[in-house]
């Protein structure tokens, strides 16, 4: 994935809805949500080329929480599942940034 630069609607870290705060410089801003905060947003902004490695580890952690096999989600539960997926990814990416592990 690519980091959402200059998109005031999307958090640079977790991809959820951004608030009215950004890091960076004019013409190249990374917006953030209240949960991620400015420190995590600065980290993501500064490591734009390596951030995908954090994302990959977060996605692997989300995948580990799903059952093995083909994923089938009934229509009535799809919105709830997608909400869980997005929120869980946000939690895992914040954990990855907070862990202090290098991006490799």
C-alpha positions in Angstrom: 0.0 0.0 0.0 1.1 3.6 -0.4 0.9 6.2 2.4 -2.0 8.6 1.8 -0.2 11.9 1.3 -2.3 15.1 0.8 -5.6 13.3 1.5 -7.3 15.2 4.4 -9.9 12.5 4.8 -7.6 9.5 5.5 -5.2 8.9 8.4 -1.6 8.5 7.3 -1.2 5.6 9.8 -4.3 3.5 10.1 -6.3 4.7 7.0 -9.4 5.5 9.0 -11.0 9.0 8.9 -8.5 11.7 9.6 -9.1 14.7 11.9 -8.0 18.2 11.2 -4.4 17.8 12.1 -1.5 17.0 9.7 2.3 16.5 9.7 4.7 17.3 6.9 5.1 20.4 4.8 2.7 22.4 2.6 1.9 20.4 -0.6 3.0 17.1 1.1 0.9 16.6 4.2 0.0 13.4 6.1 -3.3 13.8 7.9 -3.9 11.9 11.1 -6.7 10.6 13.3 -7.0 11.3 17.0 -6.2 7.7 17.9 -2.9 7.6 16.0 -1.8 11.0 17.1 1.0 13.3 15.9 4.0 11.2 17.0 2.9 8.1 15.1 2.0 10.2 12.1 5.4 11.8 12.1 7.0 8.3 12.3 4.9 7.2 9.3 5.6 10.4 7.4 9.4 10.1 8.0 9.5 6.4 6.9 7.4 6.6 3.8 9.5 4.2 1.8 9.7 1.6 4.6 6.2 1.9 6.0 4.9 -0.9 3.9 6.9 -3.4 6.0 5.0 -2.3 9.1 1.8 -2.6 7.2 2.7 -6.1 6.0 3.4 -7.2 9.6 0.1 -5.7 10.8 -1.8 -7.5 8.0 -0.2 -10.8 8.9 -1.4 -10.3 12.5 -4.9 -9.5 11.3 -4.8 -12.6 9.1 -3.7 -14.8 12.1 -7.0 -13.8 13.9 -9.1 -15.2 11.0 -10.0 -18.9 10.7 -8.2 -21.0 8.2 -9.9 -21.8 4.9 -12.0 -19.9 2.5 -13.5 -16.8 4.0 -17.3 -16.6 3.6 -19.2 -13.7 5.2 -22.9 -13.6 5.0 -24.4 -10.4 3.5 -26.0 -9.5 6.8 -22.7 -9.6 8.6 -20.5 -8.0 5.9 -20.5 -4.4 7.2 -19.7 -5.7 10.7 -16.9 -7.8 9.4 -15.4 -4.9 7.4 -15.6 -2.6 10.4 -13.8 -5.3 12.5 -11.2 -5.6 9.7 -10.5 -1.9 9.5 -10.4 -1.4 13.2 -8.2 -4.4 13.8 -5.7 -3.2 11.1 -5.6 0.2 12.8 -4.9 -1.4 16.2 -2.2 -3.7 14.7 -0.4 -0.9 12.8 -0.3 1.3 15.9 1.1 -1.7 17.8 3.8 -2.2 15.2 4.8 1.5 15.3 4.8 1.5 19.1 6.9 -1.7 19.3 10.1 0.2 18.2 11.1 -2.7 16.0 13.0 -1.8 12.8 11.0 -2.1 9.6 12.7 -5.2 8.3 
